[in-house]
Amino acid sequence: MTEQKSGFSAEERAAMKQRAEELRSTKGLKGAAKRAREFEACITAIDSLTGTDSSVATRLHTIVTEEAPELDPKTFYGFPAYARDGKVLVFYQPAEKFDTRYGTVSFDDTAALDDGPMWAVSYAVIEMTDAVEQRIRELVRRAAARD
């Protein structure tokens, strides 16, 4: 990451610009039209990834579609994300986005992952094995559960 005088790296500023564009692209849209535009943006974000990021984001998309089909695909700061009632529940932050060692599957505070006074909400994924996929499936099911 390249640091700048503003305190934000070039990558962070690009992500903020991407988020602003996401909001602009759906301005004035409602219902099915908005969901369709957000779905398209999510698929485009996944298709733009390469290597491990591509395989993890693609599998996450399949997992969410199968385990929590009520969630709406969208993007969140350019990341593939899945939301309920407009609020992001789970997203994938690719390693290539910030030139990091690994991508992460992360859950926002709307996810029902609470487990006592402390619990994990972000998981580094360096390979999509059967065991990793099964764990993500469990987390998505749990995160999407309603009380």
Number of C-alpha atoms within 10 A of each C-alpha: 12 10 11 10 6 8 10 14 15 15 15 17 14 15 18 16 13 17 17 14 14 19 14 11 14 15 10 9 13 10 7 9 12 16 17 17 16 24 19 15 22 24 17 15 19 25 12 10 18 13 8 18 25 16 15 27 29 17 16 25 20 14 19 22 15 13 17 19 13 14 20 23 28 27 27 27 19 25 21 27 32 29 21 16 9 12 16 21 22 29 25 28 24 27 18 15 17 17 11 10 11 17 24 19 20 18 23 16 14 14 23 18 20 13 8 6 5 8 9 10 17 16 14 15 20 15 14 17 11 9 9 14 17 13 12 20 20 13 19 23 19 16 21 22 12 8 4
